[in-house]
Amino acid sequence: MTQSLPKPIIEYLEASNTFDGDRLIAAFADDAMVNDARREFWGVDAIKRWSDTEIIGDKVTFDVKEVREHYGEFIVDAVVDGNFDKSKLPDVIVLTHYFTIRDDKIVSLIIILNAPAEQLSAKRRSSATMRAVGIDHPPHPDIAALIGTERHRLLEVLDSLRSADWPRPTPCPEWNVLELCCHLVGVDFSSLSRNRDHHHGTVPPDGLGEAEFIRWIDNLQMEWVNAARRLSPRMVIDLLAWSAPQLVDMFDDEDPAAYLAHVSWAGPDPVPVWLNQIRELSEYWIHRQQLLQALELSADLRPELVGPVLEGLRWAYPYRLGEVPSTSGDTVVIAVTGPYAATWYLVATASGWDFSEVPGTGVVAGLSLTTDQAWRLLSNNLRAAERAQLEVSGDPRILDVIMRTRAIIGSPG
């Protein structure tokens, strides 16, 4: 579980478990701060005195039970043991550690006594698991391999381009083919830096609402593309080929079942890592479809990729349907036909909306669309005139939510 943590946090935990005081203190910045039991220790000298006595001296060990990331801060729940006075403490002692990392060093550590980690996990996940039945099961057993397949197909397209193709406009506003590919290079670098190297160079400001966050991320992406315009097509292709095996290795090293990911369009609760992997796969796949459209070629709807993509994107629906009052048993039926064919039953329960293998007591809304329309609708690539032609029926309030739901960071177009 600790493999998803930044190196200095791993160093801190392993140093404590092996009673290595020098290694532990080396994980901190010179001006770091520790707050333990409402006591503050500023700077490495004070932190060393604290750790020598109360961590290394008391032979404190950590058994990590849960790891979460929140706006660049890492939160670690660990069962703690050692040679300290436990007379007024619970039978199972769980300390929640709030780590802040800068320049590969711990700059802040706040330690709080909490309930047992199993209770914390159940409490945090109850709304997500009750709302999202089936989310524990990824749509494909090897999403890392799908990333490799997707990149191979992208490079095939790019290798076939002529000089006149690179300036073509794409469905992404303000980006031509070359600029969209520069964006993909940025996505690769960002994913590897954030998820593999645990480097968070661009943390969003605190307190942003959804619309403000969308503007922030749009501006961040434009900054990258503006800087990357100086790259040649050959450089862009070489960089995408260079990063591809590293992405595959990174995805392969992750635990797809671990509830360590956050996918904003699926809700605020932690979700399994596989859903974030599918989110990243879908971004690459959708941008390739946009490139094909710019080149006046048909979308690539081969089911081995579009199937898992849609099986991931559909998890935007349960969260968004929570906006609408419902009665247990209400059912929304979404029927997809074409190379990827499926019928999704969304059923209202006392705690929210779930996917179900069978409909509930009453169908309140329905949507029928093709494979091509499905991915375009969920990714904001279906024009208003095309949306108006979709076959819909039922409660207008629910249909409004279904038609506005997007599995991307962005507003419905």
DODO-529288 format. One line per 8 residues: their letters; for each residue x, y, z of C-alpha. Coordinates in pm, whole numbers, plus 50000, padded with zeros to 5 digits. Layout:
A) X/Y/Z; ... $
END
This chain:
MTQSLPKP) 50000/50000/50000; 50284/50242/50078; 50419/50211/49723; 50180/50490/49619; 50334/50733/49867; 50610/50987/49799; 50961/50870/49887; 51009/51087/50201 $
IIEYLEAS) 50692/50946/50359; 50807/50592/50283; 51144/50680/50436; 50976/50813/50750; 50762/50501/50797; 51037/50252/50718; 51290/50437/50936; 51054/50424/51231 $
NTFDGDRL) 50981/50055/51177; 51355/49981/51172; 51438/50226/51456; 51674/50427/51233; 51673/50781/51372; 51919/50929/51120; 51719/50797/50825; 51396/50928/50979 $
IAAFADDA) 51518/51283/51034; 51670/51293/50682; 51315/51277/50542; 51236/51626/50681; 51314/51970/50544; 51535/52188/50765; 51243/52418/50855; 50978/52145/50881 $
MVNDARRE) 50704/52139/51143; 50558/51844/51334; 50239/51868/51540; 50193/51563/51762; 49927/51553/52035; 49877/51931/51993; 50248/51999/52049; 50447/52176/51780 $
FWGVDAIK) 50810/52099/51695; 50970/52346/51451; 51291/52269/51262; 51494/51950/51235; 51666/51995/51570; 51336/52001/51761; 51192/51724/51544; 51501/51509/51610 $
RWSDTEII) 51464/51550/51986; 51097/51450/51957; 51164/51152/51730; 51465/51028/51927; 51249/51015/52241; 50895/50943/52125; 50941/50752/51798; 51279/50579/51795 $
GDKVTFDV) 51316/50575/52173; 50969/50425/52224; 51025/50184/51933; 50710/50301/51758; 50602/50094/51456; 50343/50170/51190; 50112/49926/51011; 49962/50134/50730 $
KEVREHYG) 49592/50065/50671; 49483/50339/50435; 49638/50604/50216; 49463/50900/50060; 49568/51209/49867; 49380/51536/49904; 49491/51845/49706; 49854/51743/49725 $
EFIVDAVV) 49843/51642/50091; 49894/51275/50179; 49683/51125/50458; 49802/50798/50612; 49604/50594/50864; 49831/50352/51052; 49789/50116/51343; 50060/50216/51590 $
DGNFDKSK) 50243/50006/51849; 50547/50059/52068; 50683/50084/52421; 50476/50387/52526; 50200/50422/52786; 49880/50280/52635; 49671/50282/52952; 49437/50560/52835 $
LPDVIVLT) 49435/50464/52467; 49206/50236/52264; 49290/49868/52223; 49369/49942/51858; 49556/50269/51824; 49515/50437/51487; 49699/50760/51418; 49612/50967/51113 $
HYFTIRDD) 49918/51138/50966; 49875/51444/50742; 50192/51488/50535; 50282/51787/50319; 50572/51738/50077; 50780/52003/49903; 51104/51949/49708; 51110/51580/49804 $
KIVSLIII) 51107/51656/50179; 50843/51648/50451; 50766/52012/50540; 50468/51945/50765; 50340/51645/50960; 50028/51661/51176; 49941/51350/51380; 49591/51290/51519 $
LNAPAEQL) 49445/50999/51714; 49160/50847/51516; 48921/50553/51513; 49041/50210/51388; 49128/50217/51020; 48873/49948/50933; 48597/50171/51070; 48736/50469/50884 $
SAKRRSSA) 48745/50278/50556; 48392/50150/50597; 48263/50495/50683; 48440/50668/50397; 48343/50409/50140; 47988/50332/50245; 47828/50600/50031; 48046/50511/49730 $
TMRAVGID) 47999/50135/49749; 47626/50154/49819; 47588/50404/49538; 47810/50224/49291; 47744/49850/49297; 47997/49673/49076; 48266/49942/49092; 48494/49689/49260 $
HPPHPDIA) 48519/49499/48930; 48722/49661/48650; 48596/49617/48293; 48928/49464/48184; 49185/49257/48378; 49489/49439/48233; 49429/49809/48181; 49806/49866/48149 $
ALIGTERH) 49802/49651/47834; 49515/49862/47697; 49728/50174/47746; 49999/50008/47536; 49749/49918/47264; 49608/50269/47257; 49952/50427/47226; 50047/50187/46945 $
RLLEVLDS) 49739/50292/46751; 49808/50662/46813; 50164/50631/46686; 50039/50448/46376; 49819/50749/46298; 50094/51003/46364; 50352/50814/46159; 50117/50834/45859 $
LRSADWPR) 50075/51214/45868; 50200/51443/45595; 50339/51790/45665; 50008/51948/45562; 49818/51743/45822; 49981/51884/46135; 49825/52235/46110; 49472/52096/46061 $
PTPCPEWN) 49216/52223/46315; 49075/51970/46562; 48751/51953/46765; 48954/52086/47061; 48909/52465/47050; 49225/52658/46958; 49434/52342/46903; 49549/52202/46572 $
VLELCCHL) 49676/51846/46526; 50029/51925/46643; 49906/52121/46945; 49670/51842/47049; 49962/51599/47031; 50171/51840/47241; 49889/51825/47496; 49919/51445/47501 $
VGVDFSSL) 50292/51476/47573; 50198/51697/47867; 49944/51441/47988; 50215/51172/47978; 50467/51383/48167; 50210/51493/48424; 50083/51140/48485; 50432/50996/48530 $
SRNRDHHH) 50543/51283/48752; 50232/51274/48969; 50147/50905/48993; 50490/50741/48960; 50727/51005/49099; 50479/51165/49344; 50575/51512/49229; 50296/51770/49253 $
GTVPPDGL) 50433/52079/49087; 50095/52239/49012; 49855/52204/49303; 49517/52376/49256; 49439/52666/49490; 49230/52581/49793; 48856/52640/49793; 48788/52616/49419 $
GEAEFIRW) 48436/52525/49314; 48375/52298/49015; 48352/52583/48761; 48661/52754/48905; 48858/52428/48898; 48764/52377/48532; 48895/52724/48446; 49213/52659/48645 $
IDNLQMEW) 49287/52327/48471; 49204/52475/48128; 49451/52759/48185; 49716/52514/48306; 49679/52304/47992; 49694/52610/47767; 50016/52721/47936; 50177/52386/47852 $
VNAARRLS) 50059/52383/47491; 50168/52742/47437; 50518/52651/47555; 50525/52322/47361; 50438/52478/47024; 50809/52509/46956; 50836/52127/46939; 50853/51971/46594 $
PRMVIDLL) 50621/51687/46485; 50917/51448/46493; 51002/51551/46850; 50643/51502/46959; 50623/51154/46807; 50955/51055/46965; 50844/51179/47307; 50512/50992/47288 $
AWSAPQLV) 50699/50674/47191; 50954/50725/47471; 50696/50772/47746; 50463/50489/47638; 50647/50192/47799; 50693/50396/48116; 50318/50456/48135; 50251/50086/48088 $
DMFDDEDP) 50498/49994/48363; 50347/50252/48597; 49993/50124/48544; 50111/49767/48582; 50267/49847/48922; 49944/49996/49061; 49686/49799/49259; 49365/49843/49057 $
AAYLAHVS) 49142/49743/49351; 49288/49990/49603; 49057/50276/49699; 49327/50539/49656; 49202/50736/49355; 48979/51038/49310; 48790/51092/48985; 48603/51420/49008 $
WAGPDPVP) 48323/51334/48766; 48246/51013/48959; 48196/51196/49290; 48396/51313/49592; 48452/50969/49749; 48767/50760/49693; 48731/50514/49405; 48932/50209/49297 $
VWLNQIRE) 49253/50286/49112; 49120/50105/48805; 48863/50381/48747; 49138/50642/48738; 49333/50419/48499; 49030/50399/48272; 48991/50776/48302; 49346/50818/48172 $
LSEYWIHR) 49293/50556/47899; 48974/50735/47793; 49156/51068/47765; 49412/50918/47527; 49145/50728/47333; 48911/51029/47299; 49190/51258/47182; 49284/51000/46917 $
QQLLQALE) 48925/51005/46793; 48948/51384/46771; 49266/51351/46567; 49093/51105/46335; 48806/51350/46293; 49051/51630/46211; 49204/51403/45946; 48855/51328/45806 $
LSADLRPE) 48881/50962/45910; 48620/50749/46085; 48631/50693/46460; 48807/50375/46574; 48522/50184/46743; 48694/49848/46780; 48532/49704/47095; 48854/49596/47271 $
LVGPVLEG) 48917/49963/47356; 48585/50145/47323; 48418/49883/47546; 48638/49940/47853; 48633/50315/47787; 48253/50329/47800; 48238/50087/48094; 48451/50339/48282 $
LRWAYPYR) 48287/50661/48162; 47941/50538/48263; 48033/50582/48631; 47959/50952/48592; 47586/50872/48586; 47523/50751/48946; 47690/51058/49093; 47508/51311/48873 $
LGEVPSTS) 47170/51143/48917; 47199/51222/49287; 47084/51574/49194; 46732/51446/49122; 46474/51337/49384; 46393/50969/49338; 46202/50677/49488; 46364/50340/49553 $
GDTVVIAV) 46315/50123/49248; 46311/50406/48995; 46507/50289/48691; 46688/50464/48408; 46758/50244/48106; 47046/50338/47875; 47072/50116/47568; 47391/50126/47358 $
TGPYAATW) 47401/49958/47018; 47682/49904/46767; 48034/49756/46792; 48001/49783/47169; 47648/49692/47277; 47511/49701/47630; 47204/49789/47835; 47273/49977/48156 $
YLVATASG) 47012/49977/48432; 47053/50259/48684; 46828/50188/48984; 46753/50430/49268; 46806/50301/49623; 46774/50459/49965; 47137/50572/49945; 47154/50683/49581 $
WDFSEVPG) 47173/50532/49234; 47331/50194/49157; 47403/50002/48840; 47202/49679/48840; 47185/49372/48620; 46805/49401/48615; 46565/49696/48621; 46392/49809/48940 $
TGVVAGLS) 46020/49844/49002; 45955/50117/48746; 46130/50270/48446; 46125/50649/48480; 46354/50744/48189; 46528/50591/47892; 46801/50678/47642; 46899/50487/47329 $
LTTDQAWR) 47216/50566/47138; 47492/50412/46930; 47845/50334/47043; 47968/50642/46858; 47702/50864/47012; 47768/50725/47361; 48135/50820/47382; 48071/51153/47215 $
LLSNNLRA) 47790/51243/47455; 47985/51150/47768; 48297/51337/47650; 48128/51655/47520; 48194/51567/47156; 47830/51536/47042; 47697/51856/46889; 47369/52004/47012 $
AERAQLEV) 47190/51920/46687; 47303/51557/46719; 47197/51540/47083; 46853/51657/46982; 46817/51351/46756; 46876/51097/47035; 46587/50872/47133; 46476/50965/47485 $
SGDPRILD) 46168/50909/47700; 46048/50966/48055; 46090/51219/48337; 46226/51548/48195; 46425/51621/48514; 46610/51290/48494; 46661/51321/48120; 46809/51666/48172 $
VIMRTRAI) 47070/51520/48410; 47143/51225/48180; 47192/51451/47881; 47417/51692/48077; 47634/51426/48241; 47996/51435/48126; 48278/51201/48225; 48541/51469/48176 $
IGSPG) 48659/51776/48364; 48452/52031/48179; 48108/52183/48138; 47846/52041/47898; 47874/52210/47559 $
END
